[in-house]
Amino acid sequence: MENSKATIETLNDLIEINNDRIIGFENATKELKPEDSGLKTLFTGLIGDSHNFKMELATEVVALGHDIAQGGTTSGKLHRSWLDVKAAFSGHSKRSILEECEFGEDAIKDAYKKAIADEATPAYIKDILVKQQSALQEAHDQIKGLRDSVANN
């Protein structure tokens, strides 16, 4: 029973951080310039990925007989507030948008790493998380590469 409770908390935490990721990419998309359509397409795809991840995680929560988390994390809300303040002073350059997206990707990667390392997480859940973690790593690397390509522009 205790492992089940820990698993549900872990899954709901990951659902919430995926909610944060969706909100972060939606906000980033709003800040892009018209000439950044390729980046907007990328972010839209990553939003879709997080929706799919949430659905997969939520299915497991429901299968365990519990309610699904609906919001985002407190740290995600604080980070978005900081981004709003920072943007007011620094503007919304392509580089700063990519930096903040990379910061968010680092946070979600860390959450998945902890969930996978948790001994209470059942093997079949870890399999789901490892698959999602792989996609998150690819997204992180792509965003980091894009950020690095505009480093001096």
N, C-alpha and C positions, 0 to 999 in steps of 0.2 A: 504493500500500500504506500509506504513512504517513497519507494522508487517511482511509483506511478505519479505521485504528487510532484516529485522533483522533475520528472519528465514533462509533465504538463506545464510547470512553471518555465522550464527551459524552452519548450515549444512556443508558449505564449510570449516569452521575451523575444524570441526570434521573429515572431509575427509582428510584434511592436517595432522592432528595429527595421523590418522590411517596410512597415508603414512609414517610418522616418525616412527611409531611402526613397520611397515613392514621392513623399512631400518634398524632399530635397531636390530630386531631379525635376519635379514639376516647377519648383521655384527657379531652378537654374534655367530651365527652358524659357521661362518668362523673361529672363534677363538677357537672353541671346539676341544678337542683331540679325536682321534678315539674311545677311551673307553667311551666317553660321548654320545654314539649313542642314548640313551634314551632321553637325553636333546635335542639333535638335532631333534628328532621326535616331542617332545613337541613344540619346537620353530617353526618348520615347520607347525604344526597344528595351532599355534597362528597366523602365517603369513596368513594362509588360512582364519582364522576367520576375520582378519582385511580386507582382500580382500572382503569377504562377507558383512561386515559392510559398507565398502565404496560403494559397489554396491547398497545396500539398501538405503543409504543416497543420493547417486547420482540420484537414481530413483526419489526421492522426489524433488531434485533441478531441474531436467529436467521437472518434472510435474508442477513445479512452473514457468517454462519458462525461466530458466537461465542456464548459463554455469557452469560446474563442475570445482572445484579447481584441479589443476594437481600436484602441488609441495608439499613440506613439510613446516612446520612452521619455522620461523627464529630462534625461541628458540630451536627447534629440531636440526637445523643445527649447532647452537652454542654448544649444548650439545654433538653432535657427534664429533665436533672438540676437545672439552675438553676431551672426552673419548680417542681420538687418542693420545693426549699429555700424558694423565694419563697412558695409556697402554705402551707408550714408556719407562716410568720410573718404572712402577710397574709390568709389565708382564700381562699375561692373565690367571690368576688362575680361576678355576671353581667358586670359591666364588666371585671374583671380577666381573666376567661376570654376575652372578646371581644378585649381588648388583646393577649393572647398569641396568639390565632388570627390577628389582623391581622399580628403580627410574623412568624408563620410564612408567611403569604401574601406578605409583602414579600420574604422569603427565596426562595421559589419563583419569584416574578416576576423577581427578579434573576437567578436561575439560567437561566431561559428566555431572558431578554434577552441574556445572554452567549452562550448556545448559538446563538441566531439570528444574532448579530453575528459569530460565528466564521466566518472565510472557509473553513475546512476543512469546514464543514457543507454537505452537498449541498443543492441547491435543493429536491428532493422531500422531504427531511427538514425543511428550514426550513418548507415548507408545512404539514406536520403540527404543527410546534412553534408556528407562528403561530396556527393554529386552537386549539390547547390553551391558548396564552397568552391568547387572547381570553376563553375561559371562566374562566381563572384571574383575569383582571382584573375580570370581572363579580363573581366570588365575593369578591374583595378589597373591591370597592366596597360590596357588600352587607354584609359584616361590618363595615366601617368605618362605614357608615351606622347599623347597629344599635348599635355601640359609642357613636357620637355621640349616639344617642337615649337612652341610659342614663347619659350623662355626669354628670348632676347628681342621679341617683336613688340 
